[in-house]
């Protein structure tokens, strides 16, 4: 806990030693998981932050409301590069490919953009292609584990799968009645899990069929993630709660209460 504004996103380093949080006052904070203390405070001039993600144990990537992506060397609290990737439109999300050679960004300009990272750690990425097809701002986009696909979630009530190499839209997931706030792949890319401001989360086959709808939240569902070897899912909501569900039956197992405001992000640690 610190004095930051609303925490919008959190990510865990690959070795589990560090946690990074992104706050809407423009501060990203790196935390020690063992001691529960802040190790670094990253304060730039790029406005409120929507996401923060580890590139490796030494570097953090942030996306901001001013349309900027920033790569930080967090132990020294130094900026490696700053990218104006969406012409001052909100950059809603920035994330790396699994091999950390590419980056995908999303924006209020309704586009998804793929970037090639430079071999020089202080040189900003170069634009490879623009994925166009959403007609509402794009909230999140993430690469598949093999790096061949990109999954996006947007305010046009859809999620889309794209070919990362050609930019072609391969599948559109339709069925939500309001903004799709987030979308993630299952590990084997058999399923897609979406969260929406229609107060539900949905499980889809990769072919686009809706398998399960999770109902119970009393406000927008901001995020949904797989847990426990994908046998369960975790959702978080503007109703100030998080919920644990059985993936295929849709049964709600537990409601986590205690937050006094919107729960923006859920992060599953380990196999719990």
C-alpha positions in Angstrom: 0.0 0.0 0.0 1.2 3.5 -0.8 -0.2 7.0 -1.6 -0.7 6.4 -5.3 -4.0 7.1 -7.1 -6.2 4.3 -8.4 -4.1 1.2 -9.3 -5.1 0.2 -12.8 -2.8 -2.8 -13.5 -0.3 -5.2 -11.9 2.2 -7.6 -13.2 4.6 -10.2 -11.6 8.2 -10.7 -12.7 8.9 -14.1 -14.2 10.9 -15.3 -11.1 8.1 -14.1 -8.8 10.4 -11.8 -6.8 8.9 -8.5 -7.9 5.4 -6.9 -8.4 4.9 -3.8 -10.5 1.7 -1.7 -10.2 0.5 1.1 -12.5 -1.5 4.0 -11.0 -3.5 6.7 -12.6 -1.5 9.4 -11.1 1.4 8.4 -13.4 3.3 6.4 -10.9 4.6 2.8 -11.4 5.8 1.1 -8.3 8.0 -2.0 -8.1 7.5 -4.0 -4.9 9.4 -6.8 -3.2 7.1 -9.8 -2.9 8.9 -11.3 0.1 9.1 -8.1 2.2 6.0 -6.3 0.8 8.0 -3.0 0.5 8.4 -0.6 -2.4 11.8 -0.9 -4.1 11.4 1.8 -6.8 9.0 4.6 -7.7 8.9 5.4 -11.4 7.3 8.8 -12.0 7.4 10.2 -15.6 5.7 13.0 -17.4 3.5 10.8 -19.6 0.3 11.1 -17.6 -1.9 8.5 -15.9 -0.8 4.9 -16.4 -3.1 2.2 -17.7 -0.7 -0.8 -17.6 2.8 -1.7 -16.4 4.6 -5.0 -17.4 8.0 -6.5 -16.7 10.2 -6.9 -19.8 12.7 -8.8 -17.6 13.7 -8.5 -14.0 15.4 -5.1 -14.7 13.0 -3.4 -17.0 9.4 -2.2 -16.8 7.1 -1.1 -19.7 4.3 1.4 -19.0 1.4 2.7 -21.2 -0.1 6.1 -20.5 -3.1 8.3 -21.0 -1.0 10.7 -23.1 -0.4 8.0 -25.8 3.1 7.1 -24.7 5.0 3.9 -23.9 8.0 4.1 -21.7 10.7 1.5 -20.9 12.3 1.9 -17.5 15.4 0.5 -16.0 13.7 0.3 -12.6 16.7 -0.4 -10.3 18.2 3.0 -11.4 14.7 4.6 -12.1 16.0 5.6 -15.5 14.1 5.9 -18.8 15.6 3.8 -21.6 13.2 5.0 -24.3 9.9 6.9 -24.7 7.6 6.1 -27.6 4.8 8.4 -28.8 2.9 5.5 -30.4 -0.6 6.8 -31.0 -0.4 10.5 -31.7 -1.5 11.6 -28.3 -4.6 9.3 -28.0 -4.8 7.3 -24.8 -2.5 4.3 -24.9 -4.6 1.8 -23.1 -2.2 -1.1 -23.0 1.4 -2.0 -24.0 2.8 -5.6 -23.7 5.7 -7.6 -25.0 5.7 -10.7 -27.2 6.9 -13.9 -25.3 10.4 -13.6 -26.8 10.6 -9.8 -26.0 11.4 -8.9 -29.6 8.1 -7.2 -30.4 5.5 -5.1 -28.6 1.8 -4.5 -29.1 0.0 -1.4 -28.1 -3.7 -0.4 -28.0 -5.4 3.0 -28.0 -8.4 5.2 -27.9 -7.7 5.7 -31.6 -9.3 2.3 -32.2 -6.1 0.7 -33.5 -3.8 -2.1 -32.4 -0.1 -1.5 -33.3 2.8 -4.0 -33.5 6.3 -2.7 -33.0 9.8 -4.2 -33.5 12.2 -3.7 -30.6 15.7 -2.5 -31.4 18.8 -4.4 -30.5 19.9 -1.2 -28.7 18.3 -0.9 -25.3 18.0 2.9 -25.5 16.4 3.0 -29.0 12.6 3.1 -29.2 10.8 0.4 -31.2 9.8 0.9 -34.8 6.3 0.4 -36.2 5.7 -2.9 -38.1 2.0 -2.8 -38.8 -1.4 -1.3 -37.7 -4.3 -3.6 -37.1 -7.5 -1.9 -38.0 -11.1 -3.3 -37.6 -12.3 -2.2 -34.2 -14.6 0.8 -34.2 -14.3 1.6 -30.4 -11.2 2.3 -28.3 -9.1 -0.9 -27.8 -8.6 -1.7 -24.1 -6.1 -4.5 -24.1 -4.1 -6.6 -26.6 -1.8 -9.5 -25.8 0.4 -12.0 -27.8 -0.3 -15.7 -27.7 2.4 -17.8 -26.1 3.8 -18.8 -29.5 3.9 -15.1 -30.6 1.8 -15.8 -33.7 -1.5 -14.3 -32.6 -2.7 -11.1 -31.0 -5.9 -11.0 -29.0 -7.6 -7.6 -28.5 -10.6 -6.4 -26.5 -12.5 -3.2 -27.4 -15.3 -0.8 -26.6 -17.1 -2.0 -29.8 -18.4 -4.9 -27.7 -16.0 -7.4 -29.4 -12.7 -9.2 -29.0 -10.6 -10.1 -32.0 -7.8 -12.5 -32.9 -5.3 -11.3 -35.4 -2.4 -12.9 -37.2 0.7 -11.1 -35.7 2.7 -11.5 -39.0 0.1 -10.4 -41.6 -2.2 -8.2 -39.5 -5.3 -10.1 -40.8 -8.3 -10.5 -38.4 -8.8 -14.2 -38.0 -11.8 -14.3 -35.6 -14.2 -11.9 -34.0 -16.0 -12.8 -30.7 -19.4 -11.2 -30.5 -22.0 -11.7 -27.7 -21.3 -9.1 -25.1 -23.8 -6.2 -24.8 -21.3 -3.5 -23.7 -17.5 -2.8 -23.8 -15.1 -5.7 -23.7 -12.7 -4.6 -21.0 -10.1 -7.4 -21.3 -9.5 -10.7 -23.2 -6.9 -13.4 -22.6 -5.9 -16.7 -24.1 -5.8 -20.0 -22.3 -2.3 -21.5 -22.1 -2.9 -24.0 -25.0 -4.9 -21.4 -27.0 -8.0 -23.6 -26.8 -10.1 -20.9 -25.1 -10.5 -17.1 -24.9 -11.8 -15.4 -21.7 -13.4 -12.0 -21.9 -14.6 -9.5 -19.3 -17.2 -6.8 -20.1 -19.0 -3.8 -18.8 -22.2 -5.7 -19.3 -21.4 -7.2 -15.8 -20.4 -10.6 -17.2 -17.3 -12.6 -18.2 -17.5 -15.1 -21.0 -15.5 -18.3 -22.0 -15.2 -18.9 -25.7 -13.8 -21.7 -27.8 -11.0 -20.5 -30.1 -13.5 -21.1 -33.0 -15.7 -18.3 -31.5 -18.5 -20.2 -29.8 -19.6 -19.0 -26.3 -19.2 -21.9 -23.9 -20.0 -20.2 -20.6 -21.2 -16.9 -19.2 -20.3 -15.9 -15.6 -23.1 -13.8 -14.0 -23.1 -12.5 -10.5 -21.2 -9.2 -10.4 -23.3 -6.1 -9.8 -21.2 -3.8 -12.0 -18.7 -3.8 -14.8 -16.3 -6.8 -14.9 -12.9 -5.2 -15.4 -10.7 -8.2 -15.8 -10.9 -12.0 -15.9 -8.0 -14.5 -15.7 -7.5 -18.3 -15.6 -6.4 -19.9 -12.4 -5.6 -23.4 -11.0 -4.5 -25.0 -14.3 -7.5 -23.3 -16.0 -10.0 -25.2 -13.9 -11.0 -21.9 -12.3 -11.2 -18.3 -13.3 -10.9 -15.1 -11.3 -12.9 -11.9 -12.1 -12.8 -8.4 -10.6 -15.4 -5.7 -10.8 -16.5 -2.2 -10.2 -18.8 -3.7 -7.6 -15.7 -3.6 -5.3 -15.3 -7.4 -5.3 -13.4 -10.2 -7.0 -15.0 -13.7 -7.6 -13.7 -17.2 -8.1 -15.6 -19.4 -10.5 -15.4 -23.0 -11.8 -14.4 -22.6 -15.5 -16.8 -25.0 -17.2 -19.8 -25.2 -14.8 -19.8 -21.4 -14.2 -20.5 -21.9 -10.5 -19.3 -19.1 -8.3 -17.1 -20.6 -5.5 -16.2 -17.5 -3.6 -16.7 -13.7 -3.4 -13.7 -11.7 -2.2 -14.9 -8.6 -0.3 -13.0 -5.8 1.4 -12.1 -3.3 -1.2 -13.7 0.1 -0.8 -13.6 1.0 -4.5 -13.5 -0.5 -8.0 -11.3 -3.6 -8.3 -9.5 -2.9 -11.6 -7.1 -5.8 -11.9 -6.7 -9.4 -10.7 -3.4 -11.3 -10.8 -3.1 -15.0 -10.3 0.1 -16.0 -8.5 1.4 -19.5 -8.9 -1.1 -22.4 -9.4 -3.4 -21.3 -6.6 
